[in-house]
Amino acid sequence: MEDQPKTPDTWRPQTRLVRGGAERSAFDETSEGLFLTSGYVYASAEDAEAAFKGDKQRYIYSRYGNPTVNMFQDRLAALEGAKHCIATSSGMAAVFAALASQIGAGDRIVASRALFGSCSYIVEDILPRFGAEHEYVDGTDLDQWRHALSKPAKCVFLETPSNPTLEVIDLPAVSAMAHAAGAKVVVDNVFATPVLQRPLELGADIVMYSATKHIDGQGRTLGGAVLTNDDAFMEDELVPFFRHTGPSLSPFNAWVLLKGLETLDLRVERHCRNAAAIAEFLETDGQVEKVLYPGLASHPQHDLAMRQMKAGGTMVSFQVKGGKEAAFKLLNALRVVDISNNLGDTKSLITHPATTTHQRLSDEDRAHLGISAGLVRLSVGIEDVDDLLEDLDGALAAI
């Protein structure tokens, strides 16, 4: 894989989002080039031999590396403050690569109980097939982390804020305990985005994203990424796993995501401003039993969230009175907000986690996580906030 172009350390985040990682071809294009090629040619058989032996750094095959994909990786790494980035075909491919590349038979993984449904499937169902053990803890309970990490572990996996109840986990504290137990800390930072939270600066070893969400942010493509400053993990574990299992990002999707990064900061700022206004409104509505938003003083981990994040985030979860029937009435009465299990989109999207993203969990597990029949998750878009407030007000009245 070719050396990635450098991004000046003096550039501020928004400049990095627009210009980071850019590499012009001989045509001197303004917009980054889209290299739709699966392979590359060699001037001689000797050049091909040198490339495969690793004596010459160059593109070999787009499953290993591609100019457009590399530009996306370099730009995201510059924003995250990471030395290394591997882009993947989806967010779940990123999760699996980050975990499976380092977990083997007899290894132990400690994870926060509040995980996205597919993530819990990897931890509970797939990794144990290879002989790995797992233990869940309530992510906000440091005593549970301390107990679970009182014996050796290979990996700690968590998401903060969590999906869908927006729990916030103390990253410095958990990372310190994990490192003492010999574990690497893998953080799903999808909800916070690298604009609001940078886990590597808070003690984590590995951070991953579903770039499908805010990084694209417009419902167009799938993508994911794994980032780290750990040279040994990157070269000895992640890169070999990635190259030989093939979860590579397509050049076209990489180009779309690369352009999405240019406006990420602007969009996230608007998302957060709208989300804060909606959360404050929902707290005053008589049909709403509970509002979960890290930016509200009423959030159980509000102070921690404000230490770790630059703002309250783009997601608001709330519980309506009347359970599933009332929640469905609310969703069906909305006219601006769309019903969708996606998130991080410019369009506001709402879903009922108990029957969609977390439906595979048992009733007992959902109750333990606070995913009640009346809970809905709102991904707040960048529409005019007054239109969103009017839409929610009318839908709540319909209950």
C-alpha positions in Angstrom: 0.0 0.0 0.0 1.4 3.4 -0.9 2.4 5.9 1.7 -0.6 8.1 2.3 -0.3 11.9 1.7 0.4 13.9 4.8 -2.0 16.4 6.3 -0.3 19.4 8.0 -0.5 19.2 11.8 -1.3 23.0 11.8 -4.6 22.5 10.0 -7.7 22.8 12.1 -10.5 20.2 12.0 -12.7 21.8 9.4 -9.7 22.3 7.0 -8.7 18.7 7.5 -12.2 17.6 6.6 -12.1 19.5 3.3 -8.5 19.0 2.3 -7.0 16.2 4.4 -5.6 13.3 2.4 -6.2 14.9 -1.0 -3.9 13.4 -3.7 -4.2 14.8 -7.2 -3.4 12.8 -10.2 -1.5 14.0 -13.3 -4.7 15.7 -14.4 -4.7 18.2 -11.4 -8.4 17.7 -10.7 -10.1 19.9 -8.1 -12.4 17.2 -6.8 -10.7 14.1 -5.6 -10.3 11.4 -8.2 -12.5 8.3 -8.4 -10.3 5.3 -9.3 -12.7 2.6 -10.3 -10.1 -0.2 -10.9 -9.7 -3.6 -9.3 -6.1 -4.1 -10.3 -2.9 -2.4 -11.4 -0.3 -3.1 -14.1 3.5 -3.4 -13.8 6.3 -2.2 -16.1 8.0 -5.5 -15.8 7.8 -8.9 -14.1 10.6 -7.8 -11.8 8.4 -4.9 -10.6 5.6 -7.2 -9.8 7.9 -9.5 -7.9 9.2 -6.6 -5.9 5.7 -5.3 -5.1 4.5 -8.7 -3.8 7.7 -9.2 -1.8 7.1 -5.8 -0.2 10.3 -4.3 -1.5 8.4 -1.7 -3.5 5.5 0.2 -2.1 2.8 0.5 -4.7 -0.8 -0.5 -5.4 -1.2 -4.2 -6.1 -4.9 -4.9 -5.9 -7.9 -2.8 -4.7 -8.8 -5.3 -2.1 -5.5 -4.3 -0.5 -5.4 -0.6 -1.4 -6.9 1.9 -3.8 -6.1 5.7 -4.3 -9.6 6.8 -3.6 -10.0 4.6 -0.5 -6.6 5.7 0.8 -7.7 9.4 0.5 -10.8 8.6 2.6 -8.7 6.7 5.2 -6.1 9.5 5.4 -8.7 12.2 5.8 -10.6 10.4 8.5 -7.4 9.5 10.3 -6.4 13.2 10.3 -9.7 14.2 11.9 -9.6 11.4 14.5 -5.9 12.0 15.3 -5.0 8.5 14.5 -1.9 7.1 12.8 -3.7 4.3 11.0 -7.1 3.8 9.3 -8.6 0.8 7.5 -11.8 1.4 5.6 -14.3 -1.4 5.4 -17.4 -2.2 3.3 -19.8 -1.5 6.2 -19.9 -0.6 9.9 -20.5 -4.2 10.9 -17.5 -5.3 8.8 -15.5 -2.7 10.8 -16.8 -4.2 14.1 -16.0 -7.8 13.1 -12.5 -6.9 11.8 -11.6 -4.9 14.9 -12.7 -7.9 17.1 -12.0 -11.0 15.1 -8.6 -9.9 14.0 -7.3 -10.1 17.6 -9.6 -12.7 19.4 -8.7 -16.3 19.3 -9.5 -19.6 21.2 -9.4 -19.1 24.9 -9.3 -15.3 24.7 -11.8 -13.3 26.8 -13.8 -10.3 25.7 -15.5 -8.0 28.2 -18.3 -5.9 26.7 -20.8 -3.3 27.7 -24.3 -4.9 27.7 -25.8 -2.0 25.8 -24.8 -2.9 22.2 -26.4 -2.7 18.8 -28.2 -6.0 18.0 -25.7 -7.1 15.4 -22.7 -6.3 17.6 -24.1 -8.4 20.4 -24.6 -11.2 17.9 -20.9 -11.1 17.1 -20.0 -11.2 20.8 -22.5 -13.8 21.9 -22.8 -16.1 18.8 -19.9 -15.8 16.4 -16.8 -15.3 18.5 -17.7 -18.2 20.9 -17.6 -20.5 17.9 -13.9 -19.9 17.7 -13.4 -20.6 21.4 -13.6 -17.0 22.7 -15.3 -16.3 26.1 -17.4 -13.2 26.8 -18.7 -11.3 29.8 -21.2 -8.5 29.8 -21.3 -5.6 32.2 -23.6 -2.6 32.7 -21.5 0.0 31.0 -22.2 2.9 33.4 -21.3 0.7 36.5 -17.5 1.1 37.2 -17.7 -1.6 39.9 -18.9 -4.1 37.4 -16.1 -3.2 35.0 -13.6 -3.5 37.9 -14.9 -6.9 38.8 -14.9 -8.2 35.2 -11.4 -6.8 34.6 -10.0 -8.2 37.8 -8.8 -11.1 35.7 -7.0 -11.1 32.4 -8.9 -10.2 29.2 -7.9 -9.7 25.6 -10.4 -7.1 24.5 -12.9 -4.6 25.9 -15.7 -3.6 23.5 -18.2 -0.8 24.1 -20.3 2.0 22.5 -20.7 5.4 24.0 -23.3 6.9 23.8 -25.0 3.6 23.5 -27.8 2.6 21.1 -30.6 3.3 21.8 -30.7 4.5 25.4 -27.7 6.9 25.1 -25.7 5.6 28.1 -22.4 7.4 28.4 -19.4 5.3 29.6 -16.4 6.7 31.4 -13.7 6.0 28.8 -10.6 7.0 30.8 -11.6 4.9 33.8 -12.6 1.8 31.8 -9.5 2.1 29.6 -7.2 2.2 32.7 -8.8 -0.9 34.1 -8.7 -2.7 30.7 -5.1 -2.0 30.2 -4.2 -3.2 33.7 -6.0 -6.5 32.7 -4.0 -6.7 29.4 -6.9 -5.8 27.2 -7.2 -3.5 24.2 -10.2 -1.1 24.3 -12.4 -1.0 21.2 -14.9 1.9 21.1 -17.9 2.2 18.7 -18.0 5.9 18.3 -20.8 6.1 15.8 -23.3 8.2 17.8 -20.7 10.8 18.9 -18.8 11.0 15.6 -15.2 12.2 15.6 -16.4 15.7 15.6 -17.8 15.4 19.2 -15.6 12.7 20.8 -12.2 11.3 20.1 -11.8 8.0 22.1 -8.1 7.6 21.3 -7.4 10.7 23.3 -9.5 9.3 26.2 -7.5 6.1 26.6 -9.1 3.8 23.9 -6.8 1.7 21.6 -9.1 1.2 18.7 -12.1 3.2 17.4 -14.5 2.1 14.8 -17.3 3.7 12.7 -20.2 2.9 10.6 -19.4 5.5 8.0 -22.9 4.8 6.6 -24.2 7.1 9.3 -23.0 10.7 9.9 -19.9 10.5 7.7 -22.0 9.9 4.6 -25.0 11.4 6.3 -27.3 11.4 3.3 -28.5 7.8 3.0 -26.4 7.0 0.0 -23.7 4.4 0.7 -22.5 1.8 3.1 -19.0 2.0 4.7 -17.0 1.6 7.8 -13.6 2.3 9.3 -11.2 1.0 12.0 -8.7 3.5 13.4 -5.8 3.1 15.9 -2.4 4.3 17.0 -1.2 0.8 17.8 1.4 -0.1 15.3 1.6 -3.8 16.3 -2.2 -4.3 16.2 -2.3 -2.6 12.8 0.5 -4.5 11.1 0.3 -7.9 12.9 -3.4 -8.4 13.3 -5.7 -6.0 11.5 -3.9 -5.7 8.1 -3.5 -9.5 7.6 -7.1 -10.1 8.6 -8.3 -7.4 6.3 -6.3 -8.5 3.3 -7.2 -12.1 3.5 -10.9 -11.9 4.4 -11.8 -9.1 2.0 -14.2 -6.6 3.8 -12.8 -3.9 1.6 -14.6 -0.6 0.8 -15.5 0.0 -2.8 -13.7 3.0 -4.5 -17.1 4.6 -5.4 -18.4 4.4 -1.8 -15.1 5.7 -0.6 -15.4 8.7 -2.9 -18.9 9.4 -1.6 -17.8 9.2 2.0 -14.7 11.3 1.2 -17.0 14.1 0.0 -19.3 13.5 3.0 -16.4 14.3 5.3 -16.2 17.8 3.8 -19.5 18.8 5.4 -19.4 16.6 8.5 -18.6 19.3 11.0 -21.3 21.7 9.6 -23.9 19.0 9.6 -23.1 17.7 13.1 -23.3 21.2 14.5 -26.8 21.6 13.1 -27.9 18.1 14.1 -26.8 18.8 17.7 -28.5 22.2 17.8 -31.8 20.8 16.6 -31.5 17.7 18.9 -31.0 19.9 22.0 -34.1 22.0 21.1 -36.2 18.9 20.6 -35.0 17.2 23.8 -36.0 20.3 25.8 -39.4 20.4 24.1 -40.1 16.7 24.8 -39.3 17.2 28.5 -42.3 19.5 28.7 -44.8 17.2 26.9 -47.4 15.4 29.0 -47.4 12.3 26.7 -43.6 11.8 27.3 -42.5 9.8 30.4 -38.8 10.1 30.0 -36.3 11.9 27.7 -32.8 10.5 27.2 -30.3 13.1 25.8 -26.8 13.5 27.1 -27.0 17.3 26.7 -29.9 17.5 29.2 -29.1 18.1 32.9 -31.6 15.3 33.6 -29.5 12.7 31.8 -27.9 10.3 34.4 -24.4 10.8 32.9 -24.8 14.4 31.8 -21.6 15.7 33.6 -19.5 12.9 32.2 -20.9 13.4 28.7 -20.0 17.1 28.8 -16.4 16.2 29.8 -16.0 13.6 27.0 -18.1 15.2 24.2 -18.3 18.7 22.7 -22.1 18.7 22.6 -25.1 16.5 23.5 -25.2 14.6 20.2 -27.5 14.1 17.3 -29.8 11.4 18.8 -32.7 11.7 21.2 -34.5 8.8 22.7 -37.8 9.1 24.6 -40.5 7.0 26.2 -44.1 7.8 25.5 -47.0 6.8 27.8 -49.1 3.9 26.5 -46.4 1.4 25.4 -46.1 0.0 21.9 -49.6 1.1 20.8 -48.8 4.7 21.7 -45.4 4.6 20.2 -46.8 3.2 16.9 -49.5 6.0 16.9 -46.7 8.5 17.3 -44.6 7.1 14.4 -47.6 6.8 12.1 -48.8 10.4 12.8 -45.5 12.0 11.8 -45.4 13.8 8.5 -41.9 15.3 8.3 -39.9 12.7 10.3 -39.5 9.4 8.4 -39.8 5.9 10.0 -36.4 4.3 9.4 -33.9 2.2 11.3 -31.0 4.2 9.8 -29.5 7.2 11.6 -27.1 10.2 11.2 -28.9 11.3 8.1 -29.7 14.9 7.1 -33.3 13.8 7.2 -34.8 13.2 10.7 -35.5 9.5 11.2 -37.3 7.6 13.9 -37.6 4.0 14.9 -39.1 1.7 17.6 -36.0 -0.2 18.9 -38.0 -3.0 20.6 -39.5 -4.2 17.3 -36.6 -3.3 15.0 -32.9 -2.8 15.9 -33.2 -4.7 19.2 -36.0 -7.1 18.4 -33.8 -10.2 18.7 -33.2 -9.6 22.4 -35.3 -11.3 25.0 -37.9 -9.3 26.8 -35.8 -9.6 29.9 -32.7 -8.3 28.2 -34.6 -5.4 26.7 -36.1 -4.5 30.1 -32.6 -4.6 31.7 -31.3 -2.2 29.0 -34.3 0.1 29.4 -35.6 -0.6 26.0 -39.3 -0.4 26.9 -42.3 -0.9 24.6 -42.8 2.9 24.6 -39.3 3.9 23.8 -38.5 5.5 20.4 -35.2 6.6 19.0 -35.1 9.8 17.0 -32.1 10.6 14.8 -32.5 14.4 14.5 -31.8 15.8 11.0 -30.9 19.3 9.8 -34.3 20.4 8.7 -35.7 23.7 10.1 -36.2 22.9 13.8 -39.6 24.6 14.0 -40.9 22.2 11.4 -39.6 19.2 13.4 -41.1 20.6 16.6 -44.5 21.1 15.0 -44.4 17.6 13.5 -43.6 16.1 16.9 -46.2 18.2 18.7 -48.9 17.1 16.3 -47.9 13.4 16.5 -47.8 13.4 20.3 -51.3 15.0 20.3 -52.5 12.1 18.1 -51.6 9.6 20.9 
